[in-house]
């Protein structure tokens, strides 16, 4: 079953503060803004920052990863220098991890040359890292107030232009209660397991992006799997997709999305999956 990521939605407390982080540090350019959402485009997918005003709310403490071209890693290290980053190596490429203001663990990997999603295998225990972290937990951040106001347009454009490109979202981590049941659900959606933890209850699956399913735990850089994450997937036939997983998810609801009409379901772990048309067979 061919699919692609249409959007990943994250819950944030203050839109101004979250927006500033993703513009200033990641160089992303908002493509849509409302009173409750800020939307960025990354490759063919959207990253949505959402205040908790309705359901689905957007994921909490989500670990996810961006791809960036090889050769850009030093620039990202400089841009993240004041965020107490952690770095890890996975075979032939490196990743750098930082926390955003709402406790989401943001990873940037210089893995543009990876031949497939399954080229990466994550160690079960903390690997040797380039810099030890003593960053505070998200709840310990000193600045909990909203940003004082939007930045000047010229300054914002300069920060975006200075950032290396982020080419796609190549990994998303979900927290699940029953690992085997969750793996079976996502296998039905076309994801293929290729790496199982020996010391930690986790499974990595290859698909349109790498999907990690973790029972509750801390991973590298003290990352956690997201809870009540909101994902939209482009599929060839949304109705057939819902039929394929009907015995594993809640009742489907028809919704109108930015990507077109879709069918939304809730999986047993509280994650929202919206299927929209647009992926070829």
Secondary structure, DSSP 8 states (H G I E B T S, - for coil): --EEEEEEEEE-S-HHHHHHHHHHTT---EEEE-SSEEEEEETTEEEEEE-SSSSS--BBS-EEEEEE-TT-HHHHHHHTGGG--EEEEETTEEEEEEE-TTS-EEEEE--TT-SSGGG----SS----SS------GGG-S--S--SS---HHHHHHHHHHS--EEEEEEEEEE-S-HHHHHHHHHHTT-EEEEE-SSSSEEEEESSSEEEEE-S---GGG---BBS-EEEEEES-HHHHHHHHTTTB---EEEEETTEEEEEEEBTTS-EEEEEE----
